[in-house]
């Protein structure tokens, strides 16, 4: 079967089908790229949220170790050992570094 175009050139049915298939493939590629981009953005947003939660958890852990835990163990130590334990937990011990497994 032959089809005439605007320029009066002949195009076969196979050429039309081939062009249609190529346009459909390109449209599918664009749809896949859009889906991947949307998922990447969703994952990055979750990573930011998780990083905030981990920072809060690290602060809570530091707060617990420097105040609540110190008060709980005071009766178990005496003298310099009690002073050293309290100094370590309140001044020396640093806030833990909790890292998100989601990379940017």
C-alpha positions in Angstrom: 0.0 0.0 0.0 1.3 3.5 -0.9 0.3 6.7 0.9 0.9 10.2 -0.5 2.2 12.9 1.9 2.0 16.7 1.6 5.2 16.7 -0.4 3.8 14.2 -2.9 6.4 11.6 -1.9 5.4 8.0 -1.6 5.5 6.3 1.9 4.9 2.6 2.4 2.8 1.1 5.1 6.0 -0.4 6.6 7.6 3.1 6.8 4.5 4.5 8.5 4.5 1.6 11.0 8.2 2.0 11.7 7.8 5.7 12.4 4.9 5.1 14.7 6.8 2.4 16.6 9.8 4.7 17.1 7.5 7.5 18.4 5.8 5.1 20.8 9.2 3.9 22.0 10.4 7.4 22.6 7.2 8.2 24.5 7.7 5.2 26.7 11.3 6.2 27.4 10.1 9.6 28.5 7.5 8.1 30.8 10.1 5.8 32.4 12.5 8.7 32.9 9.6 10.7 34.6 8.8 7.7 36.9 12.5 7.3 37.8 12.9 11.0 38.6 9.8 11.0 40.7 11.1 8.1 42.7 14.5 9.7 43.2 12.9 12.8 44.5 10.7 10.8 46.9 13.7 8.9 48.2 15.7 12.1 48.7 12.8 13.7 50.6 12.7 10.6 52.9 16.5 10.9 53.3 16.1 14.5 54.6 13.3 13.5 56.9 15.3 10.6 58.2 18.4 12.8 58.8 16.3 15.1 61.0 14.9 12.2 63.0 18.4 10.7 63.5 19.8 14.1 64.7 16.9 14.3 67.2 17.6 10.7 68.3 21.3 11.5 68.8 20.4 14.6 70.9 18.0 12.5 72.9 20.7 9.9 73.5 23.1 12.6 74.6 20.5 14.1 76.9 19.7 10.7 78.4 23.4 9.8 79.0 24.3 13.2 80.5 21.3 13.5 82.9 19.1 10.6 83.4 21.8 7.9 83.3 24.1 9.9 85.5 21.4 10.2 88.1 20.6 6.5 87.9 24.2 5.3 88.4 25.2 7.8 91.2 24.4 5.3 93.9 26.6 2.6 92.3 29.9 4.6 92.5 31.7 6.4 95.2 34.5 9.0 95.4 36.7 9.5 92.4 35.0 6.8 90.4 31.7 8.6 90.8 33.2 11.9 89.8 35.0 10.4 86.8 31.8 8.7 85.6 29.8 11.8 86.0 32.5 13.9 84.2 32.7 11.5 81.3 29.0 11.3 80.8 28.3 15.0 81.2 31.3 16.6 79.6 33.6 14.2 77.7 31.0 12.0 76.0 30.0 13.5 72.6 26.7 13.3 70.8 26.6 10.1 68.7 26.9 10.5 65.0 23.9 8.7 63.4 24.1 8.7 59.6 21.2 8.1 57.2 21.7 5.1 54.9 20.0 7.2 52.1 22.7 8.9 50.1 22.1 12.2 48.4 
